[in-house]
């Protein structure tokens, strides 16, 4: 026993370099204690303050680590430019998401979350909880645990850490999707679909990881890269492993044909959670996708790039076409998210420094615009709650020109119209793809963008130039929380479209992985 113990070495853990993750994890644990010990009347304020302070502190820690390049925790976590840029982006988006999740000022029982998650929909217990004015606060620590996993996911230096991070941020999201106050059965159906399909994707990821371990003898990304470069194993084993691994990651980013969960989950989940997932989850998942293909598998580019070409083309084209046919606002934004996944994949396929920095900028711009768009959806309501039927948004520009104008700005950004962040993002990824020899892919992207512009313009025309229906929707008076999210998202979308160079320079400076 003594001889065996003497051979063990304690792992070295660089706590300072893990500060952003540790701060968020610690605050999430504090949130659990708040739920257990703070009286119900004081939980909401306490949870909101603790969550915001923790996320701001974590962002300060990310800024303090600027310029750090190091493999921490014995190579399990890579601290480099892309890691810090994406962690900072996730935290900024999450701060706004927490504000949106914390909205309780829309009046009466129009709160986004069910007062009692364990109650059967329509049961006396649920009605009693609603009548008593019970406020859902468990969503705050659940969201923080999800953010913790998202921070680790793009920073993972090995596949095992990446898989653990995947599960850490996925499991809370499965729960959060089933907590909608309105249309409870639809919300629970969305949660079940997300859970089942997510479990399948995790299984693909795990099986692919096992095959790559069998090929390379290690789960470290740098070790896999060395094995591929030296051709030390069976290449067929590596290719099958890469394919299975890609299935798990492409599911998370919502690429076709692994997108089937997105419209149903986006529609059924509470709208603040939908916005949170659409922005933060996509950033984290693309971060992991970039790290695997740019760090572990660059020497297999001849094999995986043609596959990603096909996935990107299908994702852009099918996402744009299906979005045109939607009549529900959340489903339209869901298919818009699918199309944008294809646009971002063009930057991944570029496999050059320009592609990496372009994807970083695109994720930042898209995250703010998406969260702002879903924030607008939360305030367009009637007596029964949110109105997502697009026909009932007719004439919104006359009744609430500010809300309609800001929503139009987000739609123009999604369409890639000049002087918006979306135009700069699309231009950057298309330019990088062209430099990487993917000119046909750029052509498909431009055509898909033109198709997408049609349904974005259709919504703008509906809001400003159509007669309002008899059962017209109204804009609820929200608190300072949702107003802050809308204003900051709109300002960021406009500023990044007019003065993008500082952020582009920052993304370029950060666009180098630690190998």
C-alpha atoms as one frame of an Amber mdcrd trajectory, in Angstrom:
protein
   0.000   0.000   0.000   2.793   2.394   0.878   4.689   1.657  -2.336   1.590
   2.200  -4.460   0.688   5.455  -2.701   4.181   6.821  -3.176   3.819   6.608
  -6.958   0.682   8.752  -7.045   1.114  12.414  -7.808  -1.399  15.057  -6.842
  -2.698  16.942  -9.887  -1.673  20.547 -10.253  -4.673  22.879 -10.425  -4.169
  26.490 -11.472  -7.044  28.047  -9.541  -6.320  31.546 -10.789  -6.620  30.522
 -14.429  -9.871  28.704 -13.637 -11.270  31.711 -11.753 -14.128  32.502 -14.207
 -15.463  28.948 -14.014 -14.930  28.634 -10.269 -16.696  31.936  -9.576 -19.785
  30.902 -11.552 -19.792  27.450  -9.964 -19.464  28.948  -6.492 -22.302  31.379
  -7.126 -24.476  28.511  -8.395 -23.867  26.662  -5.125 -24.766  29.810  -3.218
 -27.997  29.893  -5.217 -28.808  26.370  -4.057 -28.255  27.446  -0.436 -30.477
  30.472  -0.989 -33.260  28.160  -2.126 -32.797  26.061   0.997 -32.462  28.690
   3.722 -33.723  32.113   2.602 -37.430  32.768   3.248 -39.563  32.549   0.115
 -40.364  36.257   0.113 -36.696  37.206  -0.185 -35.436  34.549  -2.578 -36.119
  36.325  -5.862 -34.168  39.490  -5.066 -31.384  37.517  -3.429 -31.034  35.123
  -6.371 -31.082  37.897  -8.951 -28.435  39.966  -7.155 -26.186  36.988  -6.424
 -26.388  35.764 -10.027 -25.598  39.145 -11.565 -22.748  39.887  -9.159 -21.250
  36.462  -9.781 -21.398  36.765 -13.572 -19.894  40.248 -13.512 -17.097  39.004
 -11.232 -16.451  36.096 -13.597 -16.242  38.493 -16.556 -13.726  40.633 -14.656
 -11.691  37.456 -14.073 -11.741  36.743 -17.824 -10.485  40.255 -18.565  -7.738
  39.835 -15.942  -6.547  36.675 -17.727  -6.185  38.445 -21.099  -3.016  37.320
 -22.853  -2.703  34.072 -20.878  -1.714  30.998 -22.869  -1.428  27.864 -20.763
  -2.700  24.306 -20.489  -4.188  24.175 -16.991  -5.186  21.226 -14.803  -2.583
  18.960 -16.394  -3.808  19.729 -19.903  -7.528  19.310 -19.236  -8.317  22.997
 -19.772  -6.721  25.230 -22.407  -6.494  28.909 -21.526  -5.813  30.828 -24.729
  -7.232  33.618 -26.874 -10.274  31.774 -28.276 -11.124  30.396 -24.820 -11.090
  33.798 -23.158 -12.929  35.505 -26.026 -15.715  32.927 -25.999 -15.898  32.823
 -22.203 -16.225  36.605 -22.147 -18.918  36.475 -24.831 -20.844  33.754 -22.989
 -20.706  35.742 -19.761 -21.875  38.987 -21.392 -24.764  37.208 -23.081 -25.561
  35.361 -19.844 -25.746  38.595 -17.860 -28.444  39.837 -20.221 -30.118  36.419
 -20.142 -30.306  36.509 -16.341 -31.949  39.934 -16.558 -34.499  38.486 -18.976
 -35.033  35.408 -16.812 -35.476  37.683 -13.806 -38.312  39.684 -15.409 -41.266
  39.630 -13.044 -42.824  42.972 -13.954 -45.177  41.965 -16.762 -48.085  41.759
 -14.357 -50.437  39.163 -12.899 -49.832  35.575 -13.897 -47.936  36.427 -17.080
 -44.626  35.430 -15.515 -42.642  33.231 -17.913 -42.129  30.357 -15.478 -44.540
  27.994 -13.801 -44.908  28.682 -10.074 -44.588  24.990  -9.202 -42.617  22.788
 -11.584 -43.607  19.539  -9.865 -47.361  20.174 -10.202 -49.344  18.434 -12.939
 -50.467  20.959 -15.603 -53.995  22.158 -14.839 -54.046  20.484 -11.416 -55.464
  22.098  -8.240 -51.928  22.308  -6.858 -50.838  24.402  -9.831 -53.864  26.688
  -9.548 -53.265  27.165  -5.831 -49.608  28.038  -6.423 -50.606  30.538  -9.107
 -53.258  32.082  -6.852 -50.743  32.357  -4.012 -48.343  34.271  -6.259 -45.486
  31.796  -5.895 -42.413  32.979  -7.832 -40.082  30.487  -9.516 -36.494  31.097
  -8.368 -34.837  27.726  -8.941 -34.213  28.894 -12.494 -31.305  31.068 -11.335
 -28.980  28.350  -9.944 -29.983  26.027 -12.802 -28.979  28.701 -15.317 -25.681
  29.275 -13.504 -24.806  25.579 -13.569 -25.525  25.593 -17.316 -23.271  28.635
 -17.752 -20.523  26.859 -15.819 -20.586  23.963 -18.281 -20.670  26.368 -21.224
 -17.508  28.082 -19.966 -15.634  24.782 -19.793 -16.907  23.350 -23.099 -14.882
  25.530 -25.526 -11.875  25.479 -23.183 -11.562  21.702 -22.934  -8.100  20.364
 -23.652  -9.237  16.756 -23.825 -12.357  14.917 -24.918 -13.228  13.638 -21.448
 -13.397  17.158 -20.016 -15.403  18.225 -23.047 -17.939  15.432 -22.487 -18.330
  16.295 -18.801 -18.853  19.967 -19.705 -21.420  18.925 -22.328 -23.468  17.101
 -19.708 -23.040  19.829 -17.099 -24.670  22.474 -19.281 -27.170  20.159 -20.977
 -28.884  18.682 -17.928 -30.011  22.040 -16.437 -31.285  23.114 -19.856 -33.440
  19.988 -20.111 -35.129  21.033 -16.866 -35.426  24.702 -17.753 -37.192  23.924
 -21.034 -40.091  22.320 -19.149 -40.838  25.240 -16.816 -43.019  27.460 -19.016
 -46.095  28.880 -17.277 -48.253  28.917 -20.394 -48.827  25.886 -22.632 -47.351
  23.612 -19.986 -47.850  20.419 -21.962 -46.042  21.895 -24.968 -43.219  22.971
 -22.666 -42.904  19.549 -21.089 -43.019  17.917 -24.512 -40.173  20.186 -25.593
 -38.144  19.207 -22.527 -38.666  15.488 -23.178 -37.716  15.824 -26.856 -34.620
  17.796 -25.979 -33.637  15.269 -23.315 -34.110  12.191 -25.495 -32.395  13.613
 -28.567 -29.690  15.147 -26.389 -29.048  11.750 -24.808 -28.660  10.201 -28.267
 -26.225  12.930 -29.326 -24.220  12.474 -26.125 -24.016   8.757 -26.847 -22.653
   9.476 -30.335 -20.105  11.866 -28.826 -19.041   9.306 -26.216 -18.699   6.505
 -28.765 -16.674   8.747 -31.061 -14.444   9.671 -28.128 -13.865   5.977 -27.375
 -12.874   5.265 -30.974 -10.461   8.192 -31.058  -8.963   6.986 -27.792  -8.521
   3.554 -29.363  -6.831   5.199 -32.334  -4.532   7.628 -30.533  -4.176   6.057
 -27.083  -5.115   9.368 -25.485  -8.090  11.694 -25.173  -5.934  14.846 -25.176
  -6.543  16.966 -28.271  -2.839  17.617 -28.807  -2.122  13.900 -28.459  -4.786
  13.049 -31.029  -3.287  15.654 -33.372   0.158  14.053 -33.011  -1.247  10.570
 -33.668  -3.032  11.786 -36.811   0.070  13.560 -38.047   2.277  10.508 -37.520
  -0.351   8.007 -38.784   0.286   5.815 -35.762  -3.048   3.964 -35.921  -5.841
   2.777 -38.163  -7.086   5.802 -40.100 -10.515   4.224 -40.597 -10.946   4.067
 -36.832 -10.069   7.742 -36.603 -12.502   8.739 -39.356 -15.402   6.853 -37.797
 -14.569   8.410 -34.432 -14.466  11.900 -35.936 -17.825  11.328 -37.632 -19.516
  10.204 -34.426 -17.928  13.035 -32.473 -19.136  15.536 -35.065 -22.708  14.244
 -34.731 -22.742  15.180 -31.040 -21.387  18.659 -31.693 -23.484  19.376 -34.785
 -26.562  18.456 -32.748 -25.692  21.166 -30.222 -25.136  23.847 -32.854 -28.352
  22.830 -34.624 -26.955  21.857 -38.016 -29.030  19.864 -40.498 -29.773  16.934
 -40.334 -29.420  17.161 -36.550 -31.710  20.163 -36.145 -35.087  18.513 -35.540
 -35.165  19.450 -31.856 -34.655  23.166 -32.392 -38.091  24.396 -33.616 -40.044
  22.340 -31.078 -37.781  23.173 -28.137 -37.504  26.854 -29.037 -41.286  27.094
 -29.299 -42.135  25.148 -26.140 -39.476  26.436 -23.733 -40.014  29.638 -21.714
 -38.988  32.452 -24.050 -36.177  33.765 -21.788 -34.692  30.258 -21.758 -35.113
  30.020 -25.539 -33.119  33.221 -25.964 -30.486  31.994 -23.512 -30.088  28.692
 -25.369 -30.126  30.269 -28.822 -27.289  32.617 -27.883 -25.069  31.021 -25.227
 -25.367  27.348 -26.201 -24.454  28.099 -29.817 -21.373  30.053 -28.728 -20.172
  27.246 -26.441 -20.872  24.488 -28.975 -19.096  26.274 -31.823 -16.167  26.883
 -29.491 -15.830  23.147 -28.910 -16.300  22.431 -32.619 -13.532  24.865 -33.508
 -11.162  23.433 -30.922 -11.611  19.864 -32.144 -11.193  20.602 -35.840  -8.492
  23.270 -35.487  -6.425  21.670 -32.705  -6.994  17.896 -32.850  -7.876  17.213
 -36.487  -6.316  19.771 -38.841  -4.343  17.035 -40.618  -7.580  15.189 -41.442
  -8.986  18.201 -43.257  -9.117  16.335 -46.556 -11.592  13.917 -44.987 -13.799
  16.102 -42.784 -14.002  19.297 -44.831 -16.129  17.759 -47.656 -18.574  16.438
 -45.062 -18.855  19.845 -43.398 -19.315  21.385 -46.858 -22.417  19.275 -47.350
 -23.705  19.966 -43.844 -23.180  23.713 -44.218 -24.922  23.856 -47.609 -27.919
  21.884 -46.355 -28.095  23.927 -43.168 -28.065  27.286 -44.942 -30.489  26.311
 -47.692 -32.995  24.223 -45.751 -32.975  26.561 -42.747 -33.759  29.575 -44.947
 -36.473  27.801 -46.937 -38.241  26.344 -43.890 -38.163  29.706 -42.117 -40.216
  31.201 -44.962 -43.080  28.778 -44.277 -43.447  29.522 -40.548 -46.384  31.357
 -38.995 -45.142  31.258 -35.398 -42.559  33.884 -34.445 -40.510  31.594 -32.203
 -40.404  28.846 -34.822 -39.373  31.375 -37.448 -36.508  32.525 -35.231 -35.650
  28.861 -34.606 -35.222  28.116 -38.305 -33.368  31.406 -38.642 -30.978  30.050
 -36.014 -30.516  26.920 -38.119 -29.647  29.010 -41.184 -27.142  31.050 -39.186
 -25.496  27.828 -38.053 -24.755  27.158 -41.717 -23.284  30.630 -42.172 -21.010
  30.158 -39.159 -19.923  26.745 -40.440 -18.490  28.448 -43.537 -16.025  30.177
 -41.242 -15.151  26.874 -39.553 -14.552  25.226 -42.936 -12.133  27.994 -43.917
  -9.588  26.448 -41.505  -7.433  29.577 -41.379  -6.779  32.400 -38.930  -9.266
  34.645 -40.723 -11.964  31.995 -40.377 -11.346  31.610 -36.650 -11.485  35.333
 -35.931 -14.551  35.738 -38.186 -16.416  33.005 -36.309 -15.535  34.636 -32.979
 -16.937  37.968 -34.152 -20.029  36.344 -35.676 -20.835  34.511 -32.434 -20.562
  37.732 -30.436 -22.761  39.697 -32.835 -25.316  36.925 -33.256 -25.561  36.301
 -29.512 -26.645  39.846 -28.706 -29.047  40.138 -31.643 -30.721  36.821 -30.879
 -31.191  37.529 -27.201 -32.627  40.938 -28.044 -35.066  39.435 -30.550 -36.414
  36.956 -28.023 -36.633  39.742 -25.437 -38.979  41.545 -27.852 -41.085  38.381
 -28.147 -41.594  38.331 -24.367 -43.286  41.756 -24.318 -45.727  41.296 -27.239
 -48.734  39.866 -25.403 -52.455  39.695 -24.875 -54.532  38.802 -21.844 -53.429
  35.163 -21.999 -49.682  35.778 -22.319 -47.176  35.980 -25.152 -48.447  36.272
 -28.703 -46.254  34.349 -31.119 -48.718  34.102 -34.015 -47.110  36.317 -36.645
 -50.466  37.465 -38.071 -51.294  39.175 -34.795 -48.123  41.270 -34.987 -49.681
  43.201 -37.889 -49.663  46.944 -37.275 -47.314  46.675 -34.305 -45.248  49.544
 -35.703 -48.212  51.910 -35.302 -49.003  50.914 -31.723 -45.425  50.632 -30.470
 -42.947  52.129 -32.939 -39.983  51.677 -30.577 -40.476  47.928 -30.046 -41.274
  47.329 -33.718 -38.298  49.435 -34.798 -35.869  47.590 -32.550 -37.222  44.226
 -33.683 -36.799  45.377 -37.284 -33.171  46.233 -36.479 -32.566  42.692 -35.224
 -34.234  41.215 -38.304 -32.102  43.384 -40.585 -29.017  42.176 -38.707 -30.098
  38.563 -39.221 -30.564  39.306 -42.915 -27.059  40.776 -43.149 -28.065  44.293
 -44.171 -25.179  46.841 -44.129 -24.661  48.989 -41.028 -25.691  46.099 -38.785
 -23.520  43.573 -36.957 -24.960  40.761 -39.063 -23.561  42.226 -42.269 -20.055
  42.474 -40.817 -20.255  38.945 -39.436 -21.427  37.410 -42.712 -18.902  39.380
 -44.732 -16.103  38.202 -42.438 -16.985  34.482 -42.575 -17.620  34.543 -46.333
 -14.332  36.339 -46.978 -12.455  33.818 -44.821 -14.133  30.911 -46.616 -13.190
  32.367 -49.996  -9.576  32.712 -48.851  -9.728  29.076 -47.739 -10.793  27.903
 -51.189 -14.514  27.489 -50.465 -15.844  29.914 -53.070 -18.817  27.667 -54.067
 -19.827  27.552 -50.420 -19.784  31.349 -50.309 -22.065  31.492 -53.339 -24.562
  29.186 -51.650 -24.327  31.340 -48.537 -25.093  34.529 -50.445 -28.103  32.929
 -52.161 -29.378  31.578 -48.833 -28.954  35.026 -47.301 -31.119  36.468 -50.075
 -33.830  33.888 -49.362 -33.580  34.632 -45.651 -33.904  38.354 -46.298 -37.345
  37.669 -47.787 -38.918  36.328 -44.617 -37.231  38.937 -42.439 -38.589  41.663
 -44.733 -42.010  40.001 -44.615 -42.162  40.461 -40.841 -41.089  44.109 -41.131
 -43.773  44.776 -43.740 -46.307  43.037 -41.503 -45.454  45.241 -38.535 -45.370
  48.581 -40.336 -47.556  48.326 -43.434 -50.348  45.852 -42.607 -53.715  46.507
 -41.050 -53.979  45.206 -37.471 -56.340  42.259 -36.882 -59.379  42.375 -34.604
 -57.615  40.409 -31.855 -54.590  42.652 -31.922 -51.567  42.007 -29.683 -50.250
  44.727 -27.407 -46.868  45.550 -25.922 -46.736  44.987 -22.172 -45.027  47.483
 -19.930 -41.914  45.642 -18.758 -39.577  46.423 -15.903 -36.107  47.900 -16.217
 -34.680  44.381 -16.613 -36.177  43.549 -20.013 -35.810  47.151 -21.161 -32.092
  46.976 -20.361 -31.717  43.764 -22.376 -33.483  45.264 -25.397 -31.557  48.545
 -25.302 -28.119  46.954 -24.822 -28.757  44.327 -27.510 -29.944  46.946 -29.986
 -27.044  49.266 -29.220 -24.534  46.437 -29.632 -26.110  45.375 -32.934 -25.893
  48.914 -34.277 -22.417  49.746 -32.932 -20.878  46.514 -34.230 -22.366  47.305
 -37.621 -21.077  50.878 -37.776 -17.792  50.613 -35.835 -16.818  46.929 -35.948
 -13.061  47.358 -36.231 -12.122  47.339 -32.510 -13.976  44.076 -31.926 -12.640
  42.598 -35.183  -9.110  43.497 -34.044  -9.783  41.894 -30.675 -11.084  38.734
 -32.364  -8.041  38.667 -34.655  -5.716  39.051 -31.698  -7.521  36.269 -29.837
  -7.764  33.988 -32.873  -4.942  31.560 -32.166  -5.422  28.220 -30.417  -2.888
  26.807 -28.005  -1.558  23.592 -29.600
